[in-house]
């Protein structure tokens, strides 16, 4: 059974830092991209950051310079270091993994989400 388990969320004051982790298990095929998304009530889930299997990264404009995504391929784990947090970063953060089952078939897996709350 495939599982993605996020941890590290919580309550922090504006300007503070948090580090999210997402550990995967039960995945037998190669994981290509790993990403963090976030969602607030009434809004669509939005991409925060993505990291490829080779380490290439992509960030949403609203987190550039503040957040850093990284991964440990040996552990199939992805991290999100969040610095200089702002109240508008408050959201549920979700981990996503794209698994390449075969060249023409990728499967998306999601974690259950972890709440990040930034107080002003």
Secondary structure, DSSP 4 states (H G I P E B T S, - for coil): --EEEEE--EEEETT--EEEEEEEES--SEEEEEEEEEE-TTS--EEEEEE-TTS-EEE-GGGTTTEEEEEETTTTEEEEEE-S--GGG-EEEEEEEEEEEETTEEEEEE---EEEEEE-
